[in-house]
Amino acid sequence: MDLRCVLLPGNPSCQGCPHAIGLKALSVLENPIVVVPAGCTTIIAGFNPKQSIDLPVVHVPFASAPAVACGLSKAYDNVVVWMGDGATDIGFSTLSGSAIRNDNILVVVSDNEAYMNTGIQMSGTTFWKAKTTTTPAGKREEKKDLALIMLMHRIPYVATASVGYMRDFVRKVKKASKIKGFKFIHLHSPCPPGWRFDSSKTVEVARMAVKSGAWILWEYDGSFRITGMSRMFRDKSKRIPLTEYLRVQGRFKGLTEEDVRTIEERIDEVWKLLDVLENTINKA
Amino acid sequence: MKTILTGNHAVAYAVKLSRVKVVSAYPITPQTTIVEKIAEMIAKGEMDAEFVNVESEHSALSVVYGSALAGLRSFTATSSHGLLYMYEMCWWVSNSRLPLVMAVVTRTIGPPWNIHTDHTDLMTLRDSGWIIAMAENAQEALDLTIQSFKISESLNLPFAVGLDAFVVSHTAEVVDVPDQETVDEFLPERKQAYRVDPNDVFAVGNIADNLETMRMRREMALDMEKAKGVIDEVGREFGEIFGRRYGLVEEYMVDDAEYIVVMTGAWSGDAKEAVDILRKRGIQIGLLKLRYIRPFPREVIERFDDRKILVVDRSFSMGHRGTLGIEVGNVVDCKNVVAGLCGVDVGFEDFKEMFERFVRGELGEVEWWI
């Protein structure tokens, strides 16, 4: 993989930051402009007059990013929104509106499953039962499936990806950049301080999510298909035990066996749904 | 060409004549007919621009922020709750020193729901770094919109053109619509201090040093002061080309006036009628119409510190006085009447009675005309 280091050394990201890994994929884009709403990346991008992202970056308020990108796209190709699950929650109508218009932009949601920049508060994509500072006893609500919601906007390209499988993510970014219209990639980004695991294990944890079947790599480009490593995990017997993925994270401390079974059942439901999509939305 | 237009359509034609490239808006009464007209002109191929339909006002201003950042002349329009919904972006645009233009058709803020005019919505922009103008009629709405692009782009400050709900926005009047060539002569191609370019690696809006950020605010404050001269200069130039002179204020019989009424917006027309009537009776009264709320024409008002001044307000700052009463009162002593809030009708007979009471010294510090 030929990835230029668009995130420069000395940037203020935490050790093991998944965004710092994921951002590298943007180097495959030709002359991009990156729109960044408030979030961890606001900090990672560095302090004026210097900056740590070696690309033109437009910093914007939380809920505005896809709309600002839409405006920029009236003059330029390759406008990318790089945002978190927080900006996605607060700016969901902005995101949905942009998708409905089929704006010629790429939106990457680097999802660390909580509002990490403000100190680990629950988000719409926080896992059920995960502890955050605003759900100290564990989240009571389900997580929303962002990529599937975006798929239902009938946009030309939707994919999930993981910082644990950069080759798959980079391929998807490249593919998206060649498509005109609204492209959406939901990037799974395990956060060491937020999920409470050792900062040397970001890639490992991201891979465990995929290997346990909890995070599923797929894409839609007119046809829907499971991609990359996830293809082999259609076969449940090949997956690693879900507990391995959950137990490595401090945020799941205190899960009962029943909780784990419930999570597993819900994951199975998602696999069933994706299986239907793969067999239904298939042009081949 | 003289034709009959509503205030909203006058704004729409001005936007077309100003060769705007990107328009984005979300419908809200009474603004909607501005952008409907623009959408229609674009669809018919009469206007070369892109119209972006959005799901909210917050996104409307975000879209034109993006397009303006990329160097395209951009416009949006809103009212009342729409303005409040995009409030965050209003500040982002001005603090980014980005020229663009927004029409604000002034409308009461709820609850209860009310679509009629008062100026409270527009006044919420006062501290934000937007240049704020207020049109008296459809002609002024058109003229100010054309001037707004030139002024905004000279100063790198966004510009809000205010016009009263229905009284201006939906009332058809004779309007002199200039031809494209003359407007082109007046309004050069867009310029701006900086723009985002994919070939130029730099960041816009990233975290900065506190002192540096404060310096940026001071620059903005200084440019806002500079705006006074630019507004008068552009208004004079507009007058030379189009025959209608503009500036920070309109002075109506103020030179020899013992009593001066200060106000803004559509009802200034009715107030002028009342001034005429009192003048016929030998009362030396005049009217100072504020065409601009920001920058505030402090120096103009200072000239009248030896006169008796009444400020008639269509907005109120809860816990204090009428908004303009506060503003003018910071410069000269004044009485303050709060009237016409929430679309309550105030006609020239009200003004006649109000001004008579003012002249007789019967008005208190703050009077609610109700």
Boltz contact constraints between the chains, C-beta under 6 A:
constraints:
  - contact:
      token1: [A, 31]
      token2: [B, 198]
      max_distance: 6.0
  - contact:
      token1: [A, 33]
      token2: [B, 196]
      max_distance: 6.0
  - contact:
      token1: [A, 33]
      token2: [B, 198]
      max_distance: 6.0
  - contact:
      token1: [A, 45]
      token2: [B, 206]
      max_distance: 6.0
  - contact:
      token1: [A, 47]
      token2: [B, 207]
      max_distance: 6.0
  - contact:
      token1: [A, 48]
      token2: [B, 206]
      max_distance: 6.0
  - contact:
      token1: [A, 48]
      token2: [B, 208]
      max_distance: 6.0
  - contact:
      token1: [A, 51]
      token2: [B, 203]
      max_distance: 6.0
  - contact:
      token1: [A, 51]
      token2: [B, 206]
      max_distance: 6.0
  - contact:
      token1: [A, 56]
      token2: [B, 196]
      max_distance: 6.0
  - contact:
      token1: [A, 56]
      token2: [B, 198]
      max_distance: 6.0
  - contact:
      token1: [A, 56]
      token2: [B, 201]
      max_distance: 6.0
  - contact:
      token1: [A, 57]
      token2: [B, 203]
      max_distance: 6.0
  - contact:
      token1: [A, 58]
      token2: [B, 196]
      max_distance: 6.0
  - contact:
      token1: [A, 58]
      token2: [B, 204]
      max_distance: 6.0
  - contact:
      token1: [A, 59]
      token2: [B, 205]
      max_distance: 6.0
  - contact:
      token1: [A, 59]
      token2: [B, 206]
      max_distance: 6.0
  - contact:
      token1: [A, 61]
      token2: [B, 88]
      max_distance: 6.0
  - contact:
      token1: [A, 61]
      token2: [B, 92]
      max_distance: 6.0
  - contact:
      token1: [A, 64]
      token2: [B, 62]
      max_distance: 6.0
  - contact:
      token1: [A, 67]
      token2: [B, 59]
      max_distance: 6.0
  - contact:
      token1: [A, 67]
      token2: [B, 62]
      max_distance: 6.0
  - contact:
      token1: [A, 67]
      token2: [B, 63]
      max_distance: 6.0
  - contact:
      token1: [A, 68]
      token2: [B, 62]
      max_distance: 6.0
  - contact:
      token1: [A, 68]
      token2: [B, 65]
      max_distance: 6.0
  - contact:
      token1: [A, 68]
      token2: [B, 66]
      max_distance: 6.0
  - contact:
      token1: [A, 70]
      token2: [B, 63]
      max_distance: 6.0
  - contact:
      token1: [A, 71]
      token2: [B, 63]
      max_distance: 6.0
  - contact:
      token1: [A, 71]
      token2: [B, 66]
      max_distance: 6.0
  - contact:
      token1: [A, 71]
      token2: [B, 67]
      max_distance: 6.0
  - contact:
      token1: [A, 72]
      token2: [B, 66]
      max_distance: 6.0
  - contact:
      token1: [A, 72]
      token2: [B, 70]
      max_distance: 6.0
  - contact:
      token1: [A, 74]
      token2: [B, 22]
      max_distance: 6.0
  - contact:
      token1: [A, 74]
      token2: [B, 50]
      max_distance: 6.0
  - contact:
      token1: [A, 74]
      token2: [B, 67]
      max_distance: 6.0
  - contact:
      token1: [A, 74]
      token2: [B, 72]
      max_distance: 6.0
  - contact:
      token1: [A, 75]
      token2: [B, 70]
      max_distance: 6.0
  - contact:
      token1: [A, 75]
      token2: [B, 72]
      max_distance: 6.0
  - contact:
      token1: [A, 76]
      token2: [B, 198]
      max_distance: 6.0
  - contact:
      token1: [A, 93]
      token2: [B, 55]
      max_distance: 6.0
  - contact:
      token1: [A, 93]
      token2: [B, 56]
      max_distance: 6.0
  - contact:
      token1: [A, 94]
      token2: [B, 59]
      max_distance: 6.0
  - contact:
      token1: [A, 97]
      token2: [B, 54]
      max_distance: 6.0
  - contact:
      token1: [A, 97]
      token2: [B, 55]
      max_distance: 6.0
  - contact:
      token1: [A, 97]
      token2: [B, 59]
      max_distance: 6.0
